[in-house]
Amino acid sequence: MCKISFWPSVLGISLLLFNPNLHAEILSETINYEVAGQPFEGTLSYDDSIKGKRPGVLVVHEWWGHNAYAKKRTVMLAKLGYTAFALDMYGKGKVADHPKDAQTYMDAALADMKGSEARFNAALKLLENQPTVEAEKIAAIGYCFGGGMVLYMAKVNPELAGVVGYHGALGIADKAKPTATPIKTKILVFNGAADPFVTKEQIDTFEKDMKTNGADYEFINYPGIQHSFTNPDATDFGKRFNMPPLVYDEKADKDSWEKTQGFFKKIFK
């Protein structure tokens, strides 16, 4: 059983300074919480000008951890009218600035999938309990490591209305056992066809898995596009750490985001 507790005052929820370039009504809060006695830190964003409840969206970070990119996506979702929470899968302070650390954090999370499930579900419960959220309308999006995690959670958590994975590690979904009943969660996947981290065999296995489990899914494969194509910092990371497959692509980024908006309108209708 996972325990969720909130820390008060400065160690609890702190309102971030507003960026003047953002819509004046978008609020972002840093939320410190606990899972099984371990501290975690997430980011909650919503449009304060919208009255009443609205669907919620969880954001699962790349292998780097709960960084600025994950937080940025919560603001983008808030601008669309959702309440978004970028969760923390590693633990407070575990944000990598080098691939070796990112690999270590990710490997630890993947070695304990039950623990990772507990962390995801704790964040889900936290989001459901927000006063601006319709608890029965929750989706999740994820990038890289996070993209694989949301596909895994689609198989084990029927509470999710839908999940979207961007350049995700498809093999993570294989860690979930075949479901006894058809997968209820709607699934949308965006992949770079030239991404060497995602092989044809992995794609074939994933699609076979989805069909075997009766999933309602769509797999979009962008020709010539490589890994981490939605992150504007990806190309710089690739050059800095000699990882050529990391390449941002503005067209694929915009197209996947537009299709994600259509997906959300459909599942939250």
Phi, psi and omega per residue, in radians:
M1 nan 2.394 3.133
C2 -1.747 2.536 3.141
K3 -1.897 2.349 3.086
I4 -2.043 2.199 3.067
S5 -2.394 2.657 -3.114
F6 -1.952 2.392 -3.134
W7 -1.617 2.331 -3.058
P8 -1.380 3.036 2.989
S9 0.917 -2.382 -3.039
V10 -1.126 -0.570 -3.125
L11 -1.425 -0.110 -3.104
G12 -1.744 -1.924 -3.062
I13 -1.718 2.054 -3.138
S14 -2.071 2.273 -3.130
L15 -1.349 2.204 -3.136
L16 -1.316 2.671 3.061
L17 -1.121 2.449 -3.128
F18 -1.277 2.456 2.997
N19 -1.564 2.118 -3.083
P20 -1.094 -0.275 3.132
N21 -1.424 -0.210 -3.136
L22 -1.576 2.778 3.042
H23 -1.000 2.385 -2.994
A24 -1.060 -0.395 -3.054
E25 -1.639 -0.042 3.132
I26 -1.396 2.086 3.128
L27 -1.872 2.390 3.057
S28 -2.197 2.286 -3.117
E29 -2.176 2.435 2.985
T30 -1.517 2.189 -3.130
I31 -2.031 2.118 3.040
N32 -1.672 2.293 -3.112
Y33 -2.543 2.990 -3.128
E34 -2.147 2.548 2.994
V35 -2.327 2.077 -3.128
A36 0.932 0.696 3.084
G37 1.410 0.014 -3.119
Q38 -1.838 2.393 -3.130
P39 -1.359 2.458 3.084
F40 -2.353 2.768 -3.141
E41 -2.367 2.175 3.142
G42 -2.198 3.084 3.140
T43 -2.243 2.213 3.119
L44 -1.931 2.297 3.121
S45 -2.325 2.490 3.102
Y46 -2.807 2.834 3.115
D47 -1.623 1.940 -3.072
D48 -1.247 -0.241 3.137
S49 -1.385 -0.265 3.111
I50 -1.474 2.241 -3.130
K51 -1.635 2.513 3.082
G52 1.487 -3.002 -3.073
K53 -1.534 2.759 3.129
R54 -2.630 2.890 3.109
P55 -1.042 2.693 3.112
G56 -2.009 2.635 3.134
V57 -2.332 2.180 3.021
L58 -1.493 2.501 3.093
V59 -2.089 2.111 3.138
V60 -1.853 2.174 -2.992
H61 -1.204 2.913 3.015
E62 -1.240 -3.101 -3.106
W63 -1.130 -0.248 3.129
W64 -1.178 -0.481 -3.077
G65 1.919 -3.027 -3.078
H66 -1.297 1.490 -3.038
N67 -1.972 -2.955 -3.079
A68 -1.079 -0.562 -3.110
Y69 -1.158 -0.768 3.107
A70 -1.087 -0.715 3.136
K71 -1.125 -0.689 3.131
K72 -1.033 -0.688 -3.124
R73 -1.178 -0.516 3.088
T74 -1.154 -0.655 3.117
V75 -1.168 -0.722 3.111
M76 -1.068 -0.693 3.117
L77 -1.217 -0.667 3.105
A78 -1.086 -0.647 3.108
K79 -1.135 -0.428 3.108
L80 -1.477 -0.083 3.095
G81 1.801 0.163 3.130
Y82 -1.803 2.810 2.923
T83 -1.700 2.157 -3.042
A84 -2.094 2.484 3.106
F85 -2.267 2.035 3.058
A86 -1.514 1.904 -3.063
L87 -1.470 3.019 -3.110
D88 -2.098 2.043 -3.115
M89 -1.663 -0.157 -3.043
Y90 -1.880 -0.597 -3.035
G91 2.131 2.601 -3.062
K92 -0.991 2.313 3.114
G93 1.556 -0.165 -3.120
K94 -1.632 1.321 3.080
V95 -2.125 2.084 -3.027
A96 -1.512 2.523 2.968
D97 -2.087 0.190 3.077
H98 -2.498 2.460 -3.114
P99 -0.952 -0.569 -3.127
K100 -1.102 -0.756 3.112
D101 -1.195 -0.707 3.121
A102 -1.052 -0.748 3.129
Q103 -1.108 -0.718 3.130
T104 -1.095 -0.815 3.139
Y105 -1.108 -0.770 -3.111
M106 -1.158 -0.764 3.139
D107 -1.042 -0.685 3.133
A108 -1.131 -0.701 3.129
A109 -1.165 -0.691 -3.107
L110 -1.318 -0.400 3.121
A111 -1.334 -0.264 -3.132
D112 -2.286 1.295 -3.070
M113 -1.168 -0.539 3.080
K114 -1.132 -0.712 3.079
G115 -1.143 -0.681 3.110
S116 -1.150 -0.681 3.060
E117 -1.039 -0.771 -3.128
A118 -1.084 -0.681 3.134
R119 -1.175 -0.748 3.106
F120 -1.111 -0.816 -3.082
N121 -1.178 -0.550 3.069
A122 -1.135 -0.734 3.105
A123 -1.164 -0.663 3.093
L124 -1.051 -0.810 3.139
K125 -1.114 -0.702 3.110
L126 -1.043 -0.780 3.133
L127 -1.157 -0.753 3.133
E128 -1.022 -0.548 -3.076
N129 -1.488 -0.027 3.112
Q130 -1.233 2.417 -3.110
P131 -1.118 -0.280 -3.135
T132 -1.673 0.140 -3.003
V133 -2.032 2.380 2.948
E134 -1.429 1.851 -2.978
A135 -1.066 -0.436 -3.124
E136 -1.524 0.024 3.142
K137 -2.204 1.473 -3.117
I138 -2.224 2.350 3.038
A139 -2.183 3.014 3.104
A140 -2.467 2.472 3.026
I141 -2.167 2.670 -3.130
G142 -2.673 2.710 -3.070
Y143 -2.180 2.334 3.085
C144 1.012 -2.043 3.035
F145 -0.917 -0.792 3.138
G146 -1.124 -0.566 3.092
G147 -1.115 -0.687 3.065
G148 -1.199 -0.665 -3.118
M149 -1.112 -0.723 -3.117
V150 -1.204 -0.533 3.075
L151 -1.199 -0.671 3.059
Y152 -1.087 -0.815 -3.097
M153 -1.165 -0.496 3.090
A154 -1.070 -0.497 -3.113
K155 -1.468 -0.428 -3.022
V156 -1.976 -0.182 -3.108
N157 -2.246 1.689 -3.107
P158 -1.230 -0.104 3.116
E159 -1.180 -0.437 -3.070
L160 -1.307 2.260 3.115
A161 -1.277 -0.586 -3.138
G162 -2.927 2.777 3.051
V163 -2.373 2.626 3.091
V164 -2.265 2.168 3.116
G165 -1.946 2.242 3.119
Y166 -1.954 2.243 -3.085
H167 0.598 0.904 -3.039
G168 -1.510 2.782 3.057
A169 -1.395 1.641 -3.018
L170 -1.046 -0.503 -3.103
G171 -1.108 -0.384 3.138
I172 -1.110 -0.647 -3.137
A173 -1.078 -0.487 -3.130
D174 -1.183 -0.307 -3.121
K175 -1.240 -0.306 3.092
A176 -1.520 2.352 -3.136
K177 -1.189 2.687 3.079
P178 -0.941 2.460 -3.100
T179 -1.397 2.617 3.121
A180 -1.304 -0.481 3.107
T181 -2.194 2.810 3.139
P182 -0.973 2.531 3.104
I183 -1.139 2.197 -3.117
K184 -1.472 -0.503 -3.075
T185 -1.250 2.274 3.065
K186 -1.283 2.496 -3.013
I187 -2.267 2.335 3.075
L188 -2.294 2.252 -3.083
V189 -2.214 2.313 3.046
F190 -2.018 2.206 -3.073
N191 -2.361 2.586 3.034
G192 -1.558 2.098 -3.074
A193 -1.114 -0.370 3.128
A194 -1.748 0.237 3.139
D195 -1.338 1.951 -3.115
P196 -1.247 -0.237 3.130
F197 -1.382 -0.236 3.124
V198 -2.118 1.877 -3.067
T199 -1.498 2.858 3.084
K200 -1.062 -0.649 3.126
E201 -1.099 -0.688 3.113
Q202 -1.152 -0.700 3.113
I203 -1.136 -0.777 3.122
D204 -1.066 -0.748 3.134
T205 -1.123 -0.738 3.138
F206 -1.084 -0.838 -3.099
E207 -1.156 -0.646 3.080
K208 -1.106 -0.719 3.115
D209 -1.074 -0.796 -3.138
M210 -1.075 -0.748 -3.129
K211 -1.201 -0.705 3.124
T212 -1.074 -0.637 -3.110
N213 -1.621 0.194 3.058
G214 1.092 0.566 -3.080
A215 -1.352 2.566 2.987
D216 -1.621 1.751 -3.021
Y217 -2.421 2.802 3.018
E218 -2.385 2.306 -3.140
F219 -2.027 2.023 -3.120
I220 -1.906 2.097 -3.064
N221 -1.953 1.962 -3.101
Y222 -1.483 2.035 -3.138
P223 -1.041 2.355 3.058
G224 1.300 0.004 -3.077
I225 -1.660 2.454 -3.081
Q226 -1.806 -2.804 -3.009
H227 -1.380 2.658 3.061
S228 1.053 0.607 -3.025
F229 -1.190 -0.219 3.139
T230 -1.587 -0.214 -3.052
N231 -1.682 1.985 -3.126
P232 -1.016 -0.359 3.131
D233 -1.538 -0.081 -3.023
A234 -1.030 -0.792 -3.104
T235 -1.068 -0.732 3.112
D236 -1.113 -0.753 3.086
F237 -1.031 -0.760 -3.111
G238 -1.057 -0.730 3.132
K239 -1.250 -0.723 -3.068
R240 -1.152 -0.660 -3.056
F241 -1.910 0.264 3.137
N242 0.946 0.879 3.096
M243 -2.155 1.359 -3.055
P244 -0.927 -0.535 -3.109
P245 -1.164 -0.241 3.121
L246 -1.451 1.824 -3.088
V247 -2.492 2.147 3.065
Y248 -1.285 2.509 3.062
D249 -2.364 1.920 -3.047
E250 -1.060 -0.725 -3.103
K251 -1.126 -0.803 3.134
A252 -1.176 -0.635 3.099
D253 -1.064 -0.878 -3.112
K254 -1.155 -0.714 -3.125
D255 -1.132 -0.750 -3.125
S256 -1.163 -0.619 3.137
W257 -1.224 -0.687 3.093
E258 -1.115 -0.747 3.129
K259 -1.178 -0.561 3.087
T260 -1.126 -0.705 3.121
Q261 -1.085 -0.722 3.095
G262 -1.138 -0.675 3.108
F263 -1.068 -0.802 -3.140
F264 -1.123 -0.730 3.124
K265 -1.052 -0.623 -3.134
K266 -1.249 -0.832 -3.054
I267 -1.331 -0.418 -3.125
F268 -1.694 0.081 -3.084
K269 -1.045 nan nan
